[in-house]
């Protein structure tokens, strides 16, 4: 499964980059996030509860950031295990471009799923993934904009 999107965030690029590396901002922005803690310089551990169609699962996973050219570009890899519900693993490349009045965040993500989740059908999973990404970025943009104006 692949997801590509871009979103405008009314904040300077450095602030957006810093927020993408801040566990508190991420915890508040990720739908269903119960725990998120920094476990290393560029590593996070998370617990997230998600409902995809009829399957509800609590995923425990890790995310590793790979700063290639901060704050303009970085990539990330992650994996999560939801027990009987299945697993998910994937990664993304994120680009932050300065734009009048803020930052244009673009991402190109790929993911693989297995277990019960894979049996739900790609349309349902892809649709849910798009909704979750939209929720994350709306919440993230609001959080960053509020902090920038404060």
N, C-alpha and C positions, 0 to 999 in steps of 0.2 A: 504494500500500500504506500502511496506517495501523497504528500500534502505540500502545496506551495501557496504562499500567501504573502501579502505585505500589508502593513498597518502603519498609520501615521500616529506618532506620539508627540504631543506638544511639550517637548523638553529637549535640552541639549544632548548631543550624542554621548558625551562622557557620563552624564547622569543616567541615561538609559542603560549604558553598559554596566555602570556600577550597580544599578538596580537588578540587572540580570544575574549578578553575582552575589546578591544579598539574600540570605536564607529567609529573613523576615518578610521581605517583599514577595519572594517566590511563594512562601507558605500561604500568605494572604491571597495570592492570585491564582494558585493552582486549584481547579475544582476538585473537591473531595479530599484535599490534602489534610491529613491528620498530624503528620510529623514530617519535618524536613530539617536536617542538621548537616552542617559542614563537617566532613570527616577527614578532609585533607585540603591542601592548597586549592585544588580545582575539583574536588570530589564532594558529592552530597549523597546522603542516604535518605530515603523517603518511604512513607507509608501513605497510601492513597486508596480510598474506597470509591469504586466506580460502578455504575449500573449501565450495562450495554444490552439493550433489549431486555430479555427475561433473565439475564445473568448479572448478578451483583457479586462483586468480589473485592477483597482487600488485597492490594498489591504491596509487596515490599520490594524495594529495588534500589538501584544506585544510578547516579548520573555523573559522568566525568566531562568536564569542560576542557577544550583544547584551544587555548588562545593562540591564534595564528598571527593576527595583526591587530591587536586591541588598540583602540576601541572600534575599529572599522569592521572587523570580521573575526568570527570564531566558529568552531564546530563543537558538537557534543555527541556523546554516545550514552545510551542508557539501556537498562534491562530491568524487568520486573517480573515477579512470580506471584500469581494469584491462586496458588494451590490447585484444586480441582477445576477451577475456571480456566486455567491455562496460563500462558506467559505472553509477554510482549518484549520485544527488543528492537532497537533502532537507533537512529541518529539524525542530526540535522546540521545544516550549514546556515548560519545567521549572519546577515550583513546589515550594518547600520550606516545609512547615508544621511548626511546633514541636508536639511531642507529648510526653506524659509519658515521660521516659527517652530522648528522642532526637528524630529528625526524620523526617517522612513526605515522601518524595520522590515526586512524581507527574510523569509526562511524557506528552505527546501528540505523537507523531512521525508524519511522513509522508515517504515516499520514492518516487522514480521510478527505474526501472532500464531499461537498454537493452542491446542486443547479445546475446550467447549467454545471459547471465543471464535476460533477458526470455523466452527460449524455453524455460526450464526449467519454467515453470508457476508460477502464483501461490501454490499450496498449499505447494510445496517451498520457495520463496523466503521466504514469510511464516513458515513453521515454523522455518526456519534463522534468520531474523531474531529471532524470539522466543527461541530458544535462546541466540543470541549476546548478546542484551540481558540475559537472565537470568544468564548467566555473568559479564558485565560487572558487573552490580549486586551479585552475590554477592561477587565479588572486591573491588569497590570498598568495599562495606560492611565486609568483613573488614579491609581495609587501614585504613580510617578508624577503626574500633573499636579496632584494635591501637594506633594512634597516640594515640587519645584516652585509653586506659588506661595508656599509658606515661608 
